[in-house]
Amino acid sequence: MALLTSEAVVLRTWPLAEADLIVSLFTREFGRLKGVAKSALKSRKRFGGALEPMTVVRVWFAERAGQELARLDQMEVIGSPLAAPVDVARMSVLSFYTELLDEALPERDPQETVFRLLLSVLEQTQAADSDLVQPWMALTYFSLWMTRLMGLLPEIGRCTICGEALQPCEVWFSRYADGLFCSHHRNGSGSALAADSWLLAQRMLRAPASAFAGEPWPRRRAQDLQRFAVQSLERHLERRLRTWEALGRLGG
């Protein structure tokens, strides 16, 4: 068995035996995979604090033909969301990233663009000054871009039905269909997307997450845009995201 290595982000862990863990990883080179970390709960040298969800690591592992689980030999922390104090809002957003990636990404399918997206929003989510920088921008950016990268986001400047250019204050979306709609073709149960949110979505699809880091971002900003993106993702996954429901219960 050849020893492989990759940059990765930890998604989840499950107990396997007295001291072993199954670890779900999103790796840059090999996509999402699962492996067994033997004696992980005892060996600080090989795994240390590298097994917390959303920790960016360098992992060394081996695979054997016919076996579903890789053998994880060592992990080194590159960056951790727990390096600084994490409030409830940040923890909830990090859990949303974890659930969405674990549900949406096929196994053993490299997704370099999604990996770079995740690193960029983790940087913004972990911003140290919680009074000035909230995680809602990163949540909005990640949700919108995941719909784009998963092929669920038609051209947002035009009505999905008629192809006519959309106008501010006349943009609609539906839980039951991809894309945006003009007033004439909106579904009877559709929801309006505010002009500010629609224009923001167009900006976000043209600029990196860091370009929005200096903007004030209260909890209520672009919540309709978040809802539009998450509804598209849930429709594709054919299930509700539990972490999204938990985020909806947060105040602020």
Stockholm file with secondary structure:
# STOCKHOLM 1.0

chainA/1-252         MALLTSEAVVLRTWPLAEADLIVSLFTREFGRLKGVAKSALKSRKRFGGALEPMTVVRVWFAERAGQELARLDQMEVIGSPLAAPVDVARMSVLSFYTELLDEALPERDPQETVFRLLLSVLEQTQAADSDLVQPWMALTYFSLWMTRLMGLLPEIGRCTICGEALQPCEVWFSRYADGLFCSHHRNGSGSALAADSWLLAQRMLRAPASAFAGEPWPRRRAQDLQRFAVQSLERHLERRLRTWEALGRLGG
#=GR chainA/1-252 SS CCEEEEEEEEEEEEECSSSCEEEEEEETTTEEEEEEETTTTTCTTTTTTTTSTTCEEEEEEECCTTCSSEEEEEEEEEECTTSSCCCHHHHHHHHHHHHHHHHHSCBTCCCHHHHHHHHHHHHHHTCSCTTTCCTHHHHHHHHHHHHHHTTCCCCTTBCTTTCCBCCTTCCEEETTEEEEECTTTCCTTCEECCHHHHHHHHHHTTSCGGGGTTSCCCTTTTHHHHHHHHHHHHHHHTSCCHHHHHHHTCCC
#=GC SS_cons         CCEEEEEEEEEEEEECSSSCEEEEEEETTTEEEEEEETTTTTCTTTTTTTTSTTCEEEEEEECCTTCSSEEEEEEEEEECTTSSCCCHHHHHHHHHHHHHHHHHSCBTCCCHHHHHHHHHHHHHHTCSCTTTCCTHHHHHHHHHHHHHHTTCCCCTTBCTTTCCBCCTTCCEEETTEEEEECTTTCCTTCEECCHHHHHHHHHHTTSCGGGGTTSCCCTTTTHHHHHHHHHHHHHHHTSCCHHHHHHHTCCC
//
